Amino acid sequence: MSAARNLGNVDHNGHDNHTPGELLPIGVVARRAGVPVSTVRYYESLGLIPAVRSAGNNRLFPRHVLRRIALIQISVKYGVPLAEVAELFVDVPSDRPPTPRDWDRISARWEEHLERRQAVLDRMREELSGCIGCGCLSQTRCAVVNSADRLGDEGSGPRRVIA
């Protein structure tokens, strides 16, 4: 399902009222962003980037989606799942480029998110470094081994590491 929407410059008859150069065809967006056209379509289908439809039903994208795609690509490169990117994009305006005030708000939210992710990674490194270093898998000290499934009553997953 397409996430194409009215970006404020399409009149009641569906005609595009954007200035020339403000809207870019999908191929131009893909080339400029350095991603395949299928990726641009996918991001649109997830609601990560906005699009409008031309009179000929072609996807057109406001120029500012290039920043959104760059942020998505950076996030993915560093392991942030697209579902989390979508949650963090709640504060990113889709109908216009973000203002400096918008970016301040967005940056603060991303910083909080990244700090939480870093804390999880730090804990994982601490918990696993002993096992990786010695390989003993001590039944009494190891945070990974769960003999007799003692932790099963507390819930699923690696309870000692993620808790």
N, C-alpha and C positions, 0 to 999 in steps of 0.2 A: 504494500500500500504506500502510495506516495505521500510525502509530507509537504507537498507544495501548498503554499498559503499566500494570502494577500499580505504583502509587505508594506501596505500603506500607499503605494503608488500605482495601484491597479484600480481603474474606475469600475462602476457598477456593471458595465458591459464586459468586464474582463480584459479591457485593453491596458497595455503597459504604459504608465505615465512616467517612468523613470527617464532620466536624461541619458543620451547616448553615452555608452562606455560605463554606465553605472551597473548594468546587468551584463553578465558574461555567459556565453554558452558553455555547456558542460565540458566540451573538449578543451576549451581555453582554461577553465578552472582546473581540470585534471593536469594539463601541461604545466601551468603555473605552479600548482601545488606539488608536482612531481609524483602524482599517484595515478593509477589506472582510472579510466572512466567508471568502471564497475565499483571502485572504492567510493567515488563521489556519490554514485547512486545509493550505495549501501549506507553511507553516512546520512544521506537525505532520508532514506527509509526509516532510520532509527530516530529521526528528529534532531540529529546533531547539527545539521546545517539546513537553512531555509532555502526554498526555491519558489519561483513563480512559473507559470506556464504562459508561453507566448500564444498568439492567435493560432499558430500552427501546432500547438500542443507540445512545443519543445521546452525542455527545462532551461530556465535562465536563473542565474545565481547573482546576488548582489556581491560586489567586489569584496566586501568585508568578510565573506566566508573563507577567503584565503587565510586570514588570521586564525579562524576557528579550526580549519583543517591543519594548520601548522601546530596548534596547541594539541589537537587530537593525536597527530603523528608523534610529537614529542612524548606525550603521555603513554602511548602504546609502546614506544621504544623503551621506556623505563618501567614497563610492566603494569601500568594502570589499566585495568580492564575497561572496555567501552561502556559497560553499565555504570561504572563509577564516574567516567568522564561525563556521561549523560546527567548524573546526579549533580556533578559540580557545575555543569553548564546551565543549571536552573537560574543562576544569577547573571548569566551572560545574555545581553539583549540579542534577539535574533533579527529584529527589524531595522537595526542600525548598527554602525560600528560602536564598540564600547568607548565611553568617555574615560578620561583619567580617573574620575571618581569611581566609575564602574570597575576599572582595572584594579584599583585599590581594594575594593570589596572582594572581587574575584580572587586576587592574589592572597588575601588574608584567609579565605576559605581553602584555597589550594594548599597554603602553608600548613594549616591545621591538619588537613588530610594527609599530606606527605609526612608530617611529624608522626602521626599515628602509624603509618606504614613503616616508617623507619624504626619505631619502637618495636614493632612485631619482628622485623628483620634482625634487630639487635638481640632480641630475646631468643630467636631461633639460633643465631650464631652461638650465643652463650650455652644454650641447652645442648646443641649438637657437637660443639667443639671437643668435648671429652670423648664422645663415641668415635668421632672421626679420627681423633688423635691416637687413641689407644686401641680401639676396636674390641674392648673387653666385653661390652654389653653386660656389665655387672647387674645381676638380678636385684641387688640391694640399693645401688646408687643411680642406675641409669634412668633417665627421664623418658626414654623411648619404650623400653621393655615393659610389658604389662602382663606378667605371668598370671595364669589362671583367670585372665580377664577381670581382674579386681576393679578396674576403673569403668567397666561396662555399666555399672549401676548409676554412674554419674553422667552418662550421656555418650554420644558417639564421637568419633574422631580422636585425634591425639590430645587428650585432655590435659596432660601435664605440660605440654608445650604451648598450647593455644590459650589455656585458661586465663 
